[in-house]
């Protein structure tokens, strides 16, 4: 295999150096080999490593902390084919809420490699021991998005652990939420985080694909009450209304979980309206001193084909009045 020299001066100023061994360090853009004291004007890499480094530099932001001497280059293509970061949402997007940092990625479960947990510096929890590759892939993608959302919030890369009830455990002073969905061999993950020093912010996000026709009757009976059925606008497709009600309530459950510390029934809230990217839920019973019956809670939603994203931020200063 051909070997060549690459000037390392451009990489040296990169921040967040992470020591892997006396001879190797990793950078936000890729892998670098040092000699002697750790300062060098050039390093020797194989052609394949160089290609991978360029790929990560432009497509996979910090941190890409991997160690070639531990894993070998055979695992690098898995990172390039399993995870695909999505563009950051731009101004005018309904899901862009003030102070909320969103990060998203597509993932390919069939291309999952368990060594990606090491490559991405993401802890693999014991509760997933023996889990199917598709489940591991969606967990990895969700934590990958969470790590980058934390970076965007200025908190540094953190591997978000799993709590006693399998909830994500965020750093002190941070409110966060994760969701993922997959269908037909393709998946989508999203994470949202915000600073929350006073523990007053509630945040929930959910991804859902349009509920199949065959599943609608059973799910409608579980998710919707009689009034919700009647509140559906006449021009709204029943499957989309059902999917929105399901996803909106899932976002609510994630948002209130830090307060209630339990999983709730779908009948605790009712979807009362949804228009122009905003939905409104009414709490039907007291679930916490902060969350009382009759309370109206607004959230945001967006359809992309058959995929729905809901985001609940409470309080949300941009929510419609009423």
N, C-alpha and C positions, 0 to 999 in steps of 0.2 A: 504494500500500500504506500502511496506517495506521501512523503512528509515535507512540510514546508514551515517557514518561520512567519509568525504574525506579530506585528508590533503591538505591544500591550500597553503603550502609554495612554491610549484612549480609554482603556478599561480601568486603569489604576485609580482615577478619582472617584469611582463609583462608591456610594456609601453602603452601610450595613454589611461590611465584610463579615463573613461567617466561616470560621475556621473548621475545616473538616479533618485535616491531618497536618503534620508538619510540612508536607510537601504540596498540599492542595488547599485552595480556597475557592469558594463559589461567589459569584457576582450576580447582581440583578439580571444581567443579560446572558449569563451562561457560565461555563466552567473555564478556569484558568489554572495552568500549572506554573508553579514558581520553582526556582532553584535557589539553594543556599539559604541566604538570610531572609528570603521572602520578597526581595525587590529584584526585579529583572526587567530588562528592556524588551525582551522577546520571549516567546515560549513556543514549544514544539507541540503540534497537535496533528492528528491524522485528518485527512480531508473530510471524513464523515463527521468528526467532532466539530470541525469548523462550520460545516453546513448547519448542524444542529444549533450551534451557538448563535449563528445569524438568525435562524428561525425563532429561537426563544427571545432574542433581543428585540425583535419587532412585533412579536405576537403574544408573548407570555410575560407580562410585567412581573416585577419582583413580588414574591421571592421564588426563584427556581433553584432551590438548594438541593443539588443532587451530587453524588460522589461517584465518579466513573470507576474508581478503583474498587468500590464496594459492589456495584451493580453491573458494570460493563455497559457498553454502548448499545447492546441489543434491546435495552428497555426504553431507550429514548424515543423511538418511533411510536410507542404506545401513547406517550404523552401528547404527541402531535396529532394522533388520530382519535384518541378517546375524548379529549376535552377541547372545546372550541369557544373561547371567550366571545361574547356578543358585544357589539358596539355600545358605548355608554349612551344612555338616553339624553336627548338634547332638549333645549328650551321649548316649551309649548306642549310637551308630552304630559298627558293627564296624570301619569304615575310619578311625575317629578314633584315631590312635596318638599317644602323648605326644610333644610336641615337633615334630610333623609338621604343616605348614601345607598344606592342600588347597584348591584353587580349581578350579571347574568352569564350563563354559559350553556351551550348545547353539549350533550355527551352521547357517546355511542357505547351502550352496554356490551355489545359483542366484542369490542376492542379493549375492554377493561383488562388491566394488568395489576395485580395486587401490589407490585413494587411501586406503583404510582403514589401510594401513601408515603413511602420513603422519599421518593423524588420530590414531592411537593411539601414535605415536612408537615404532614397531617396525621394526627394520632388515629389509629384504628381501634375503636373501643371493643372491650371484651364482649359486649352484648351482641356484636355482629360476628362473633366467632362462629364459623360454619354457615354464615349467610350466603345466599346465592350471589354469583358475580353481578347480576343486574342490580341487586339491592346494594351491594358494595359500591357499584358505579354511581348510583344516584346519591348515596351518602357522601362519597368523595366529591362529586360535583357540587353539592350543597355547601360543604365545608370549604371548598376552593373559592366559591363565590363569597362566602362569609369572610374568609381571610382577606380577600381583595376589598370588600366593603369596609373592613376595619382599617385597612391601609388608607383608603380614600378618606376615612374619618380622622386620619392622623394618629391612630392608635398602634400602628405597627402590626406586623403579621402575627396572628394568634391562631393556634389550632383549637377550635371551639369544642370543648369536651361535652360528653353526654351526661345528663343528670339522672337521678334515681328514677324518674318517671319518663326517661328517654327524651327529655327536653334539652335543647341547647343551653349551655351555661356560659353566659357572656361575661367579659371582664367587668369589674366594678366601674360604675359610671357609664355603662353602655346598655342601650336597649336594642335588641336585635330579633330577627325572625328569618326563617329559612323555609323554602318550599321546593319541591321538585315533582315532575311528572314524566312519564314515558309512555310511548305508544308506537307500535310498529318498528321497534328496533332503534328508535330515536328518543332522546330525552331532553328536558329543559330544566335547568335549576336557576334559582334566584335567591338572593339574600339582601336584606335591608338592615342597616344599623343607623343609630343616632346617638349623640351624647345625651345622657339623662342623669344628671348629677342628683336631682331631687327625687328620682324614682316616680315621677309624675307622668311620664310619657308612656302610652300604650301603643304597641306596634305589632301588626300582624300582616303577613303576606301569604297568598295562596295561588298556586297554579293548577288549573284543571283543563282537561280536554272535554269537549262537548259530550254529554252523557248519551250513550247509545240508546236507540229506540227500545231495544229489548230490556234494558235495565230501568227504563223510566218509570213504569208503574210501581214497582217495589220501592224505588228510591223516593218517588214523589210522596208516597204514603209516610215514609220515614222523615222526610225533610220539610215538607210543606204542610201547614194546617189548612183548614177549609177556607179561611179568609185570604191566605196567601194565594190560593188557587184563584179566588175571585179577583184579587188585586192585579193579576197578570193583565197587562194591556192587551187589547184585542188584536193589535198588530204585532205582538211579540210571540215568537216561536216558543211553544211550550218547553222544548228541550233546552233552549237558551235561558229561559226564565228559571227552570229547575237547576241548571248548572250554575247560574248566577247566585241563586239562593244558597246552594250548597257551598260554593266558594266563599261568598260573603260571610257566612256563618263560620266557616273554617278560619278565615282571617280574624274574626271576632274572638274565637276560642283561643287562638294563639296570643292575641293582644291581652286578654284578661287572665291568661294562665298564671303569670307571676303573682297575681293577687289571689285568685281562687285556689290555685294549686290542685286542681282536679279537672277531669274531662267532663264536658257538659253535653246535655241532650239538645238536639236540634230545636226542640220546642221552647227553649229559653228565650229565643229571639224570633222576630217576624220580619221578613222583608216587606217593606211598605211601599217603596218606590225605587225606581232606577231609570235615570235618564241623563243624557249628555255626559257620560263617564262617571257619574256619581250614583251611589246607592245609599239607601237609608234603612237601618234596622231599628226596630223598637224592642227593648227588653220586655219580656212578658212576666218576669219574676225577679225578685231580689236574688243576686248571686254573690254580692259582696257589698260592704258599706259604700264603696266607690261606684258600684254598678247596681242601680235600682230599677225596679219595675216601672215601665213608662218612659224610661230614658231613651232619647233618640241618638243614634250613633251613625255618623256618616263615614263613608269610605269611597274609594275610587276603584273603577274597573276599566278594563280595556280588552277588547277582542282582537285576536290576530288569527284570522282564519277560524279554525275550530278550537283554538287555544285561548283560554281566558286567564287573565291576571287580575286579582283583586288585592288592594292595599288599604289597610285600615290604620290611620294615624289618629290618635285621640289624646289631647284635643288637636283638631286640625283647623288652623286659622283661616284656611281657604274654603272650608266647607260651606255649602249653601245655607242661607238663613232659614230658620224654621225647624 
